[in-house]
Amino acid sequence: MASPRNEGFLTQDQREKLRIAVQNAETLSLASPRSPTGGSTSSLLQQYELQKEQQRAAAAAAAARGGGGGGGGVRHVRRTHSGKPIKVKKDGAGGKGTWGKLIDTDTDACLDRNDPNYDSDEEPYELVEAPVSTPVDDYKKSVVPIIEEYFSNGDVKLAASDLKELGYDDFHRYFVKKLVSMAMDRHDKEKEMASVLLSSLYGDVISSTQIRLGFVMLLEAVDDLAVDILDAVDVLALFIARAVVDDILPPAFLSREKASLSESSKGMQVVQIAEKSYLSAPHHAELLERRWGGSTRTTVDAVKLRVTDLLKEYIKNGDTAEACRCIRELAVPFFHHEVVKRALTLGMESPNAEALIVKLLKEASEELLISSSQMMKGFSRFVDSLDDLCLDIPSAKSQFQALVSKAVSEGWLDSSFVHLGANGDVQDDEYEKLRRYKREAVSMIHEYFLSDDVPELLRSLKELGFPEYNPIFIKKLITIAMDRKNREKEMASVLLSSCMELFSTEDIVKGFIMLLESAEDTALDILDASDELSLFLARAVIDDVLAPLNLDEISSKLTPNCSGAETLNMARSLATARHAGERLLRCWGGGTGWAVEDAKDKIAKLLEEYETGGDVGEACNCIRELHMPFFNHEVVKKALVMAMEKKNERILSLLQECFGEGIITINQMTKGFSRVRDGLDDLALDIPDAREKFLSYVEHAKKSGWLLPSFSVATSA
């Protein structure tokens, strides 16, 4: 079996197991048909087992000699050259620094998927790149269930709450696009619900900019939508027309998108259909309200009935606040003209109620509940039915004329309203004169924007006459410029600075008051009207067209907390900001952006060059090319000081030429003289006769009409 030396390393239990194993091996070899000679097999097994036992015993002895302990319970321990022990794995493959298994090869093991014992868990792991989700993608996924739920329950408040919780106010354009595109592929009920939801979320949850951008995206995507929705062009045109009627899209949206869309695109077809087929039709608001049957809103007839009921209730109790609340709850701002018309009719039919009706309309106008345009539209509709009303109330026309006069004088009806006289003709020639003036003024403004000829415009204004309408000209000028490019805006500001000899400060103040009062209506056509108007106001202050105190005067004439008041506050902030002059001069891309000191140096150099060469035309061009009309008073000041120092009054001819060509306005000229007057004491130290020379210059300026009548030679405190 084994030598006595080796047997000493086997326990009694191990010897017994070895004996049993050998006997079993012999039995199997005798029974096997492949082994006719069992003895040889038994001998081989005995030799194999003996060799294994000897190897194990030798390993154990070596471990015992190394201090690892002796006995059969000792674990196999291997050490690296560094002396660190390494535990051998159970399957004998070894660990780090070992030779590994006997059957190990350098090639990777291949798994056969056709093997019946194949286990997919044995496959090596592969890293799969997962797409990164962006906030926009998350937002788009989140709005779909909100829209689906709204179409199911019709709960506007819940939809608004869910949308607010999402956050991402700058992504609401995608909500608008998804809502409309999903509704387009559904029944009329969902289309109406989508329009109602957009109107309800407008302003409070979704800004006007996001509404506009959402519809812009729809116009860009209508070619793709038409693949799945056959009538996509017509349905989207209806949505846009309905948005305009609901005052969530301005009418100018259509004209602006025309310029950016391709003529052959379906988006252009949408705009054309909305503009020509839906918004140009008579009574289009009522038609669009009823276009999708099963409306979630009340019908037009129902609204009219509710208006009549609330007005009758108001006449009974006289509660103006309650009546205004009921009008507001109608939620039909585009239909307020019906309130005005029915109120006027009830006032005529019940003379005792006329005072209450006037009080209600005035209160609704002051609270900006009924806009100026809706008020005028209501009065115009009443005029259309005035002849029929005269059959029942003979004095209706005279009563109406008195009411119009009262409304205009109290400021809740625009003075340009056209009202009819007793014979059905215009009451007097005032309206015809005003209409002709407006027509001529618009024509002159358009011509000025083409030619940039300030003197020609001033001459045409003088020939036109009607100085009492100067505020209307200012309103027209700025309103037209606001809807044009920056070039025209800059030209309008320059023209205001150049018209000071024609327009008084009072005219300009009145013009801006008219603009601010109609700011809300203007914003329906010009999206950024408030921002543009604030820039015009601030620029007028910088150009010395208006004094800062004039802003307070304008503010006192406006209704508190109205949109015009907010625009005025914005203008104040712009005009009082640091470096306001340079910034406002460049607000529309005009000007050069020079620092004040650089401008002063350039002015001094051009005056010295003129003094040397005497070329008046070249000097005027240089002053014009400065593009700093608000700083021309510095030209006047330096010219006067140079005339005193060099005792050469030829430079006064330059001022005469600049004034005659409208380069230097009377305001800038007066301001320049005022600055010299205020510094006379310092000038007298270097120029002893400075005061005498200045008085002679003032006398010459007054004879030439350069100075305002209010200018005084006395030094201001």
Disulfide bonds with the S-S distance in Angstrom:
none
